[in-house]
């Protein structure tokens, strides 16, 4: 404990004590803010980070596909849409098979702030490709790439006709085995 300053009297002592108390209060407040930030961040999901990254150049590592790089065009609850440089190839990637992301924004976007289109997921994207009869490549999680046209999309599978044999019976591929669809 300090002794009173003969020139300042007890005022100097009290001022010093007040400064020490303020410093302790600021340190406690900083610790509390840091704890709250950590607690809130543990609830942030990958899809929310990706939603905040729309428009950015990203690199995604995907089971069965390897690296997919390009502009993050859209994000759904269970899929991401990536346009490669030049805009020729478009990817729809099952978020469940994305194993790493580089280039994502530091922010996250809460689900209630997403655009309406972001609520459409993997099944909706595949149904749209089937409706439009777009030639595409299905990339399975085992790495096999199948040039095909989607015919219909069920609850947990896609029905498609391989481009190599248009007269063949339709094939069925479980959605769980599908890592990505590429067009262009």
Backbone as a printed PyTorch tensor [residue, N CA C, xyz], in Angstrom:
tensor([[[  0.8430,  -1.1620,   0.0000],
         [  0.0000,   0.0000,   0.0000],
         [  0.8910,   1.2280,   0.0000]],

        [[  0.4680,   2.2160,  -0.7990],
         [  1.2520,   3.4360,  -0.8900],
         [  0.9390,   4.3490,   0.2910]],

        [[  1.9340,   5.1440,   0.5900],
         [  1.7390,   6.1540,   1.6380],
         [  1.2010,   7.4150,   0.9970]],

        [[  0.4510,   8.1720,   1.7430],
         [ -0.0820,   9.4220,   1.1950],
         [  1.0410,  10.3430,   0.7720]],

        [[  0.8400,  10.9640,  -0.3660],
         [  1.7870,  11.9410,  -0.8930],
         [  1.6630,  13.2110,  -0.0580]],

        [[  2.7700,  13.7000,   0.5090],
         [  2.6720,  14.8930,   1.3550],
         [  2.1430,  16.0980,   0.5900]],

        [[  2.4070,  16.1460,  -0.7310],
         [  1.9140,  17.2880,  -1.4870],
         [  0.4610,  17.0870,  -1.9190]],

        [[  0.0400,  15.8440,  -2.2100],
         [ -1.3140,  15.5980,  -2.7050],
         [ -2.2480,  15.1200,  -1.6330]],

        [[ -1.7610,  14.7980,  -0.5000],
         [ -2.6130,  14.3130,   0.5690],
         [ -3.2000,  12.9650,   0.2060]],

        [[ -4.3370,  12.6970,   0.7420],
         [ -5.0220,  11.4270,   0.4760],
         [ -5.5780,  11.3750,  -0.9430]],

        [[ -5.7250,  12.5220,  -1.5830],
         [ -6.2700,  12.5640,  -2.9460],
         [ -5.4650,  11.7290,  -3.9180]],

        [[ -4.1460,  11.7870,  -3.8270],
         [ -3.2860,  11.0010,  -4.7120],
         [ -3.4600,   9.5130,  -4.4750]],

        [[ -3.5820,   9.1170,  -3.2320],
         [ -3.7840,   7.7060,  -2.8980],
         [ -5.1040,   7.2140,  -3.4640]],

        [[ -6.1710,   7.9830,  -3.2630],
         [ -7.4890,   7.5770,  -3.7590],
         [ -7.5140,   7.5300,  -5.2880]],

        [[ -6.8130,   8.4430,  -5.9180],
         [ -6.7670,   8.4500,  -7.3910],
         [ -6.0610,   7.1990,  -7.8910]],

        [[ -4.9750,   6.8340,  -7.2140],
         [ -4.2490,   5.6280,  -7.5870],
         [ -5.1260,   4.3860,  -7.3930]],

        [[ -5.8390,   4.3120,  -6.3080],
         [ -6.7310,   3.1690,  -6.0610],
         [ -7.8410,   3.1070,  -7.1010]],

        [[ -8.3890,   4.2470,  -7.4860],
         [ -9.4430,   4.2810,  -8.5050],
         [ -8.9080,   3.7730,  -9.8430]],

        [[ -7.6940,   4.1570, -10.1870],
         [ -7.1060,   3.7060, -11.4480],
         [ -6.8900,   2.1920, -11.4320]],

        [[ -6.4470,   1.6710, -10.2980],
         [ -6.2560,   0.2230, -10.1790],
         [ -7.5980,  -0.5030, -10.3080]],

        [[ -8.6360,   0.0410,  -9.6760],
         [ -9.9670,  -0.5740,  -9.7540],
         [-10.4880,  -0.5440, -11.1850]],

        [[-10.2930,   0.5690, -11.8890],
         [-10.7330,   0.6730, -13.2850],
         [ -9.9900,  -0.3290, -14.1630]],

        [[ -8.6950,  -0.4840, -13.9190],
         [ -7.9020,  -1.4380, -14.7040],
         [ -8.4100,  -2.8610, -14.4880]],

        [[ -8.7200,  -3.2200, -13.2330],
         [ -9.2750,  -4.5460, -12.9460],
         [-10.6210,  -4.7370, -13.6190]],

        [[-11.4670,  -3.7220, -13.5750],
         [-12.7880,  -3.8080, -14.1960],
         [-12.6640,  -3.9880, -15.7110]],

        [[-11.7440,  -3.2520, -16.3370],
         [-11.5340,  -3.3860, -17.7800],
         [-11.0260,  -4.7820, -18.1360]],

        [[-10.1400,  -5.3200, -17.3210],
         [ -9.6130,  -6.6650, -17.5660],
         [-10.7180,  -7.7060, -17.4370]],

        [[-11.5670,  -7.5600, -16.4200],
         [-12.6930,  -8.4880, -16.2460],
         [-13.6560,  -8.3980, -17.4190]],

        [[-13.9430,  -7.1700, -17.8570],
         [-14.8610,  -6.9710, -18.9780],
         [-14.2860,  -7.5860, -20.2570]],

        [[-12.9950,  -7.4060, -20.5020],
         [-12.3520,  -7.9790, -21.6870],
         [-12.4220,  -9.5030, -21.6580]],

        [[-12.2020, -10.0880, -20.4960],
         [-12.2950, -11.5450, -20.3620],
         [-13.7190, -12.0220, -20.6210]],

        [[-14.6950, -11.2830, -20.1130],
         [-16.1000, -11.6540, -20.3210],
         [-16.4750, -11.5720, -21.7950]],

        [[-16.0230, -10.5210, -22.4740],
         [-16.3060, -10.3670, -23.9070],
         [-15.6710, -11.5130, -24.6800]],

        [[-14.4480, -11.8700, -24.3570],
         [-13.7690, -12.9760, -25.0310],
         [-14.5060, -14.2940, -24.7990]],

        [[-14.9610, -14.5320, -23.5730],
         [-15.7240, -15.7460, -23.2720],
         [-17.0190, -15.7920, -24.0630]],

        [[-17.7080, -14.6700, -24.1410],
         [-18.9630, -14.6220, -24.9030],
         [-18.7090, -14.8740, -26.3880]],

        [[-17.6510, -14.2950, -26.9190],
         [-17.3310, -14.4910, -28.3360],
         [-17.0510, -15.9610, -28.6280]],

        [[-16.2890, -16.6150, -27.7500],
         [-16.0130, -18.0440, -27.9300],
         [-17.2980, -18.8550, -27.8290]],

        [[-18.1510, -18.5250, -26.8900],
         [-19.4080, -19.2540, -26.7090],
         [-20.3130, -19.0800, -27.9240]],

        [[-20.3860, -17.8770, -28.4680],
         [-21.2240, -17.6430, -29.6410],
         [-20.6470, -18.3270, -30.8720]],

        [[-19.3270, -18.3120, -31.0350],
         [-18.7100, -18.8860, -32.2210],
         [-18.9000, -20.3940, -32.2900]],

        [[-19.0210, -21.0460, -31.1730],
         [-19.1830, -22.5040, -31.2100],
         [-20.5010, -22.8980, -31.8660]],

        [[-21.4380, -21.9570, -32.0170],
         [-22.7110, -22.2330, -32.6720],
         [-22.6930, -21.9130, -34.1640]],

        [[-21.6080, -21.3280, -34.6760],
         [-21.5080, -20.9820, -36.0950],
         [-21.2810, -22.2620, -36.8980]],

        [[-22.0700, -22.4380, -37.9600],
         [-21.9540, -23.6200, -38.8190],
         [-21.1920, -23.2630, -40.0940]],

        [[-20.5940, -24.2550, -40.7080],
         [-19.8430, -24.0800, -41.9470],
         [-20.7150, -23.4230, -43.0200]],

        [[-21.9400, -23.8540, -43.1380],
         [-22.8290, -23.3080, -44.1640],
         [-23.0570, -21.8060, -43.9590]],

        [[-23.0360, -21.3440, -42.7200],
         [-23.1940, -19.9120, -42.4350],
         [-21.9410, -19.1300, -42.8360]],

        [[-20.7860, -19.7360, -42.6440],
         [-19.5450, -19.0960, -43.1060],
         [-19.5310, -19.0350, -44.6270]],

        [[-19.9650, -20.1190, -45.2710],
         [-19.9930, -20.1390, -46.7340],
         [-21.0020, -19.1440, -47.2790]],

        [[-22.1490, -19.0170, -46.6330],
         [-23.1680, -18.0670, -47.0840],
         [-22.5950, -16.6420, -47.0770]],

        [[-21.7970, -16.3220, -46.0940],
         [-21.1590, -15.0030, -46.0200],
         [-20.0520, -14.8600, -47.0710]],

        [[-19.6670, -15.9530, -47.7040],
         [-18.5700, -15.9520, -48.6760],
         [-19.0490, -15.9060, -50.1230]],

        [[-20.3430, -15.8530, -50.3610],
         [-20.8650, -15.8210, -51.7300],
         [-20.2240, -14.6520, -52.4740]],

        [[-19.7500, -14.9470, -53.6830],
         [-19.0710, -13.9440, -54.4980],
         [-17.5580, -13.9930, -54.3850]],

        [[-17.0600, -14.7420, -53.4350],
         [-15.6120, -14.8470, -53.2360],
         [-15.0410, -16.0080, -54.0350]],

        [[-13.7610, -15.9230, -54.3090],
         [-13.0350, -17.0100, -54.9350],
         [-12.6510, -18.0020, -53.8410]],

        [[-13.0330, -19.2610, -54.0190],
         [-12.7820, -20.2800, -53.0020],
         [-12.1730, -21.5300, -53.6370]],

        [[-11.5880, -22.3370, -52.7770],
         [-11.0920, -23.6620, -53.1620],
         [-11.6970, -24.6480, -52.1770]],

        [[-12.3840, -25.6380, -52.7250],
         [-13.0110, -26.6400, -51.8710],
         [-12.4290, -28.0030, -52.1990]],

        [[-12.1070, -28.7470, -51.1700],
         [-11.6860, -30.1370, -51.3430],
         [-12.9200, -30.9860, -51.1190]],

        [[-13.2240, -31.8440, -52.0980],
         [-14.4650, -32.6100, -52.0710],
         [-14.1480, -34.0830, -52.2770]],

        [[-14.6970, -34.9180, -51.4260],
         [-14.5230, -36.3550, -51.5440],
         [-14.9340, -36.8010, -52.9430]],

        [[-14.0570, -37.5220, -53.6210],
         [-14.3640, -38.0400, -54.9510],
         [-14.0620, -37.0710, -56.0810]],

        [[-13.9730, -35.7740, -55.7990],
         [-13.7280, -34.7620, -56.8430],
         [-12.3390, -34.1820, -56.7780]],

        [[-11.7690, -34.1460, -55.6040],
         [-10.5240, -33.4280, -55.4310],
         [-10.8160, -31.9580, -55.2000]],

        [[-10.0190, -31.0750, -55.8150],
         [-10.1700, -29.6400, -55.6220],
         [-11.1210, -29.0530, -56.6490]],

        [[-12.0660, -28.2630, -56.1640],
         [-12.9580, -27.4820, -57.0250],
         [-12.7110, -26.0220, -56.6540]],

        [[-12.2760, -25.2460, -57.6400],
         [-11.9450, -23.8500, -57.3850],
         [-12.7580, -22.9510, -58.2960]],

        [[-13.1860, -21.8290, -57.7500],
         [-13.9320, -20.8640, -58.5400],
         [-14.6640, -19.9030, -57.6350]],

        [[-15.6240, -19.1900, -58.2230],
         [-16.4100, -18.2330, -57.4470],
         [-17.5770, -18.9480, -56.7840]],

        [[-17.7320, -18.7020, -55.5070],
         [-18.8620, -19.2640, -54.7710],
         [-20.1040, -18.4790, -55.1950]],

        [[-20.9670, -19.1390, -55.9460],
         [-22.1010, -18.4710, -56.5760],
         [-23.3370, -18.4600, -55.6830]],

        [[-23.5630, -19.5540, -54.9930],
         [-24.7500, -19.6690, -54.1410],
         [-24.5010, -20.7650, -53.1220]],

        [[-25.2210, -20.6770, -52.0210],
         [-25.1120, -21.6900, -50.9680],
         [-26.5120, -22.0740, -50.5510]],

        [[-26.7620, -23.3700, -50.4540],
         [-28.0240, -23.8720, -49.9330],
         [-27.7760, -24.5100, -48.5850]],

        [[-28.7980, -25.0270, -47.9670],
         [-28.6160, -25.6140, -46.6370],
         [-27.7110, -26.8470, -46.6270]],

        [[-27.6030, -27.5290, -47.7820],
         [-26.8070, -28.7520, -47.8300],
         [-25.9520, -28.8600, -49.0980]],

        [[-25.7890, -27.7360, -49.8090],
         [-25.0040, -27.7590, -51.0380],
         [-24.4110, -26.3840, -51.3160]],

        [[-23.4070, -26.3670, -52.1960],
         [-22.8120, -25.1100, -52.6340],
         [-22.7050, -25.1310, -54.1560]],

        [[-22.7990, -23.9440, -54.7470],
         [-22.7150, -23.7740, -56.1910],
         [-21.4500, -22.9860, -56.4890]],

        [[-20.5900, -23.5400, -57.3300],
         [-19.3140, -22.9120, -57.6600],
         [-19.2210, -22.7830, -59.1770]],

        [[-18.7940, -21.6060, -59.6330],
         [-18.5670, -21.3650, -61.0540],
         [-17.0660, -21.2360, -61.2540]],

        [[-16.5140, -22.1110, -62.1030],
         [-15.0760, -22.0470, -62.3780],
         [-14.7540, -20.7880, -63.1680]],

        [[-13.4980, -20.3780, -63.1400],
         [-13.0350, -19.2000, -63.8800],
         [-13.4410, -19.3480, -65.3500]],

        [[-13.9460, -18.2890, -65.9170],
         [-14.4090, -18.3210, -67.2990],
         [-15.8840, -18.6570, -67.4100]],

        [[-16.4710, -19.1480, -66.3400],
         [-17.9040, -19.4230, -66.3120],
         [-18.3740, -20.5930, -67.1420]],

        [[-17.4560, -21.4230, -67.6310],
         [-17.8600, -22.5320, -68.4930],
         [-18.3700, -23.7150, -67.6860]],

        [[-17.6630, -24.0510, -66.6090],
         [-18.0740, -25.1990, -65.8010],
         [-18.7250, -24.7130, -64.5150]],

        [[-19.8390, -25.3380, -64.1960],
         [-20.5860, -25.0370, -62.9720],
         [-20.6530, -26.3160, -62.1460]],

        [[-20.5090, -26.1520, -60.8540],
         [-20.5500, -27.2860, -59.9330],
         [-21.6530, -27.0910, -58.9040]],

        [[-22.3210, -28.1790, -58.5840],
         [-23.1890, -28.2390, -57.4130],
         [-22.5620, -29.3100, -56.5350]],

        [[-22.1250, -28.9120, -55.3410],
         [-21.4020, -29.8220, -54.4570],
         [-22.2330, -30.1370, -53.2260]],

        [[-22.2920, -31.4160, -52.8810],
         [-22.9710, -31.8150, -51.6480],
         [-22.0990, -31.3710, -50.4720]],

        [[-22.6380, -30.5270, -49.6270],
         [-21.8770, -29.9950, -48.4990],
         [-21.3700, -31.1100, -47.5880]],

        [[-22.0930, -32.2080, -47.5180],
         [-21.6770, -33.3360, -46.6700],
         [-20.3520, -33.9420, -47.1200]],

        [[-19.9580, -33.6880, -48.3760],
         [-18.7210, -34.2740, -48.8930],
         [-17.6050, -33.2420, -49.0740]],

        [[-17.8420, -32.0120, -48.6400],
         [-16.7910, -30.9980, -48.6420],
         [-15.9370, -31.2440, -47.4030]],

        [[-14.6430, -31.4690, -47.6240],
         [-13.7640, -31.7920, -46.5000],
         [-12.8330, -30.6580, -46.1070]],

        [[-12.7070, -29.6200, -46.9570],
         [-11.8790, -28.4630, -46.6200],
         [-12.2810, -27.2880, -47.5010]],

        [[-12.1340, -26.0810, -46.9490],
         [-12.4680, -24.8570, -47.6780],
         [-11.3400, -23.8530, -47.4610]],

        [[-10.9220, -23.2090, -48.5300],
         [ -9.9560, -22.1130, -48.4460],
         [-10.5670, -20.9040, -49.1420]],

        [[-10.3500, -19.7320, -48.5680],
         [-10.8370, -18.4990, -49.1690],
         [-12.1630, -18.0060, -48.6270]],

        [[-12.6870, -18.6500, -47.6070],
         [-13.9730, -18.2350, -47.0320],
         [-13.8170, -16.9280, -46.2680]],

        [[-14.8950, -16.1700, -46.2210],
         [-14.9150, -14.9230, -45.4560],
         [-14.7850, -15.2350, -43.9690]],

        [[-14.3110, -14.2650, -43.2150],
         [-14.1720, -14.4280, -41.7710],
         [-15.5210, -14.3170, -41.0670]],

        [[-16.4950, -13.7480, -41.7490],
         [-17.8220, -13.5570, -41.1670],
         [-18.6960, -14.7860, -41.3770]],

        [[-19.8410, -14.7620, -40.7390],
         [-20.8690, -15.7690, -40.9380],
         [-22.1830, -15.0360, -41.1450]],

        [[-23.1130, -15.6840, -41.8450],
         [-24.4210, -15.0790, -42.0690],
         [-25.4740, -15.9750, -41.4260]],

        [[-26.2150, -15.4140, -40.4780],
         [-27.2570, -16.1650, -39.7800],
         [-28.3190, -16.6250, -40.7800]],

        [[-28.8720, -17.7920, -40.5380],
         [-29.8490, -18.4020, -41.4310],
         [-31.0210, -17.4750, -41.7320]],

        [[-31.4860, -16.7310, -40.7460],
         [-32.6400, -15.8620, -40.9770],
         [-32.3170, -14.6730, -41.8830]],

        [[-31.0510, -14.4430, -42.1970],
         [-30.6610, -13.3600, -43.0960],
         [-30.4040, -13.8510, -44.5260]],

        [[-30.5340, -15.1560, -44.7600],
         [-30.2700, -15.7150, -46.0780],
         [-31.3420, -15.2870, -47.0760]],

        [[-30.9770, -15.1540, -48.3460],
         [-32.0000, -14.9150, -49.3650],
         [-32.8930, -16.1480, -49.5010]],

        [[-34.0680, -15.9580, -50.0300],
         [-35.0330, -17.0720, -50.1630],
         [-34.4380, -18.2140, -50.9740]],

        [[-33.7040, -17.9050, -52.0340],
         [-33.1240, -18.9490, -52.8780],
         [-32.1330, -19.8280, -52.1260]],

        [[-31.5570, -19.3190, -51.0570],
         [-30.5800, -20.0880, -50.2880],
         [-31.2380, -21.1940, -49.4730]],

        [[-32.5340, -21.1810, -49.4010],
         [-33.2370, -22.2330, -48.6590],
         [-33.4830, -23.4730, -49.5110]],

        [[-33.1920, -23.3470, -50.8130],
         [-33.3260, -24.4880, -51.7150],
         [-32.0530, -25.3050, -51.6540]],

        [[-32.1860, -26.6040, -51.4920],
         [-31.0170, -27.4400, -51.2770],
         [-30.6540, -28.3370, -52.4370]],

        [[-29.9200, -29.3430, -52.0940],
         [-29.3440, -30.3310, -53.0150],
         [-30.4170, -30.9320, -53.9070]],

        [[-31.5020, -31.4180, -53.3170],
         [-32.5720, -32.0400, -54.1030],
         [-33.1960, -31.0750, -55.0920]],

        [[-33.4310, -29.8440, -54.6910],
         [-34.0250, -28.8380, -55.5770],
         [-33.1000, -28.5390, -56.7550]],

        [[-31.8020, -28.4400, -56.4890],
         [-30.8380, -28.1810, -57.5690],
         [-30.8340, -29.3360, -58.5680]],

        [[-30.8470, -30.5620, -58.0680],
         [-30.8420, -31.7260, -58.9610],
         [-32.1590, -31.8290, -59.7370]],

        [[-33.2780, -31.5020, -59.0970],
         [-34.5670, -31.5240, -59.7930],
         [-34.5850, -30.5250, -60.9390]],

        [[-33.9820, -29.3620, -60.7200],
         [-33.9260, -28.3460, -61.7800],
         [-33.1200, -28.8570, -62.9700]],

        [[-32.0010, -29.5190, -62.7100],
         [-31.2050, -30.0910, -63.7950],
         [-31.9900, -31.1700, -64.5340]],

        [[-32.7720, -31.9590, -63.8140],
         [-33.5900, -32.9970, -64.4480],
         [-34.6900, -32.3680, -65.3080]],

        [[-35.3340, -31.3340, -64.8000],
         [-36.3860, -30.6510, -65.5640],
         [-35.8390, -30.0700, -66.8600]],

        [[-34.6500, -29.4970, -66.7990],
         [-34.0510, -28.8520, -67.9730],
         [-33.3300, -29.8370, -68.8910]],

        [[-33.2180, -31.0980, -68.4670],
         [-32.5200, -32.1360, -69.2400],
         [-31.1100, -31.7000, -69.6440]],

        [[-30.4120, -31.1000, -68.7060],
         [-29.0590, -30.6110, -68.9390],
         [-28.0780, -31.7850, -68.9250]],

        [[-27.2010, -31.8070, -69.9230],
         [-26.1320, -32.7960, -69.9000],
         [-25.2030, -32.4390, -68.7420]],

        [[-24.8400, -33.4250, -67.9440],
         [-24.0070, -33.1670, -66.7760],
         [-23.1240, -34.3670, -66.4910]],

        [[-22.2710, -34.1950, -65.5160],
         [-21.4220, -35.2860, -65.0560],
         [-21.7130, -35.4760, -63.5730]],

        [[-22.1310, -36.6770, -63.2110],
         [-22.3000, -37.0240, -61.8020],
         [-20.9400, -37.4850, -61.3030]],

        [[-20.5050, -36.9470, -60.1790],
         [-19.2420, -37.3800, -59.5860],
         [-19.5800, -38.0480, -58.2620]],

        [[-19.3070, -39.3460, -58.2120],
         [-19.6100, -40.1000, -57.0010],
         [-18.4910, -39.9440, -55.9790]],

        [[-18.7960, -40.2960, -54.7580],
         [-17.8020, -40.1750, -53.6850],
         [-16.6180, -41.1110, -53.8930]],

        [[-16.7890, -42.1620, -54.7060],
         [-15.6670, -43.0610, -55.0030],
         [-14.7890, -42.5320, -56.1280]],

        [[-15.1190, -41.3450, -56.6590],
         [-14.3100, -40.7170, -57.6980],
         [-14.7680, -40.9890, -59.1120]],

        [[-15.7080, -41.8880, -59.2870],
         [-16.1870, -42.1850, -60.6480],
         [-17.0220, -41.0250, -61.1700]],

        [[-16.7090, -40.5960, -62.3890],
         [-17.4440, -39.5220, -63.0520],
         [-18.2920, -40.1270, -64.1640]],

        [[-19.5900, -39.8300, -64.1480],
         [-20.5210, -40.4330, -65.0940],
         [-21.2010, -39.3450, -65.9250]],

        [[-20.8230, -39.1980, -67.2120],
         [-21.5430, -38.2630, -68.0760],
         [-22.9730, -38.7840, -68.2670]],

        [[-23.9580, -37.9310, -68.0230],
         [-25.3280, -38.4090, -67.9860],
         [-26.3230, -37.2710, -68.1540]],

        [[-27.5880, -37.6200, -68.1380],
         [-28.6900, -36.6550, -68.0420],
         [-29.5980, -37.1500, -66.9200]],

        [[-29.9160, -36.2430, -66.0200],
         [-30.8150, -36.6040, -64.9310],
         [-32.2340, -36.7020, -65.4760]],

        [[-32.9460, -37.7190, -65.0460],
         [-34.3350, -37.9060, -65.4730],
         [-35.3070, -37.4910, -64.3730]],

        [[-35.0780, -38.0430, -63.1860],
         [-35.9320, -37.7350, -62.0370],
         [-35.0970, -37.8060, -60.7740]],

        [[-35.6150, -37.1500, -59.7320],
         [-34.9210, -37.1570, -58.4490],
         [-35.9100, -37.6150, -57.3930]],

        [[-35.5590, -38.7090, -56.7190],
         [-36.3950, -39.2200, -55.6350],
         [-35.9690, -38.6240, -54.2990]],

        [[-36.5010, -39.1690, -53.2580],
         [-36.1970, -38.6670, -51.9160],
         [-34.7270, -38.8560, -51.5630]],

        [[-34.1210, -39.9590, -52.0120],
         [-32.7340, -40.2300, -51.6420],
         [-31.9070, -40.8060, -52.7940]],

        [[-32.3540, -40.5730, -54.0380],
         [-31.6240, -41.0700, -55.1950],
         [-31.9150, -40.2060, -56.4200]],

        [[-31.0420, -40.3450, -57.4290],
         [-31.3010, -39.7340, -58.7310],
         [-31.4280, -40.8500, -59.7520]],

        [[-32.3230, -40.6480, -60.6830],
         [-32.4780, -41.5510, -61.8230],
         [-31.8670, -40.8320, -63.0140]],

        [[-30.9780, -41.4970, -63.7300],
         [-30.2800, -40.8400, -64.8390],
         [-29.9980, -41.8300, -65.9510]],

        [[-29.7650, -41.2750, -67.1330],
         [-29.4350, -42.0920, -68.3030],
         [-28.0310, -41.6970, -68.7650]],

        [[-27.0980, -42.6420, -68.7000],
         [-25.7270, -42.3500, -69.1170],
         [-25.6680, -41.8900, -70.5770]],

        [[-24.8800, -40.8520, -70.8400],
         [-24.7320, -40.3070, -72.1970],
         [-24.1080, -41.3340, -73.1410]],

        [[-23.2650, -42.2150, -72.6250],
         [-22.5730, -43.1930, -73.4680],
         [-23.5330, -44.2130, -74.0690]],

        [[-24.6870, -44.4160, -73.4350],
         [-25.6410, -45.4160, -73.9260],
         [-27.0640, -44.8940, -73.7360]],

        [[-27.5150, -43.9940, -74.6260],
         [-28.8370, -43.3770, -74.4570],
         [-30.0020, -44.3630, -74.5050]],

        [[-29.7800, -45.5520, -75.0510],
         [-30.8400, -46.5500, -75.1160],
         [-30.8900, -47.4500, -73.8890]],

        [[-29.9520, -47.3020, -72.9980],
         [-29.8790, -48.1690, -71.8110],
         [-30.9850, -47.8180, -70.8280]],

        [[-31.2790, -48.7770, -69.9770],
         [-32.2290, -48.5130, -68.9030],
         [-31.6580, -47.4340, -67.9860]],

        [[-32.5240, -46.6490, -67.3800],
         [-32.0240, -45.6280, -66.4480],
         [-31.2780, -46.2710, -65.2750]],

        [[-30.3000, -45.5630, -64.7990],
         [-29.5230, -45.9960, -63.6290],
         [-29.9950, -45.1860, -62.4270]],

        [[-29.8300, -45.7600, -61.2600],
         [-30.1640, -45.0760, -60.0120],
         [-28.8840, -44.8950, -59.2020]],

        [[-28.6810, -43.6940, -58.6660],
         [-27.5300, -43.4320, -57.8140],
         [-28.0380, -42.8160, -56.5110]],

        [[-27.7250, -43.4290, -55.3760],
         [-28.1490, -42.8430, -54.0960],
         [-27.5140, -41.4610, -53.9040]],

        [[-28.2720, -40.5300, -53.3660],
         [-27.7370, -39.1960, -53.1020],
         [-26.5400, -39.2540, -52.1600]],

        [[-26.5500, -40.2000, -51.2320],
         [-25.4450, -40.3210, -50.2810],
         [-24.1290, -40.6660, -50.9830]],

        [[-24.2080, -41.2670, -52.1740],
         [-23.0040, -41.6400, -52.9190],
         [-22.5950, -40.5700, -53.9270]],

        [[-23.3520, -39.4850, -53.9810],
         [-23.1210, -38.4250, -54.9620],
         [-22.4160, -37.2470, -54.3010]],

        [[-21.2010, -36.9340, -54.7590],
         [-20.4370, -35.8210, -54.1930],
         [-20.7190, -34.5160, -54.9090]],

        [[-20.9290, -34.5970, -56.2350],
         [-21.0840, -33.3720, -57.0150],
         [-21.7490, -33.6540, -58.3490]],

        [[-22.2510, -32.5700, -58.9350],
         [-22.7330, -32.5900, -60.3110],
         [-22.0590, -31.4160, -61.0080]],

        [[-21.5200, -31.7020, -62.1800],
         [-20.8150, -30.6630, -62.9650],
         [-21.5350, -30.4850, -64.2980]],

        [[-21.7290, -29.2490, -64.6840],
         [-22.2860, -28.9560, -66.0000],
         [-21.2900, -28.1010, -66.7610]],

        [[-21.4430, -28.0860, -68.0910],
         [-20.5740, -27.2740, -68.9370],
         [-19.3150, -27.9860, -69.3360]]])
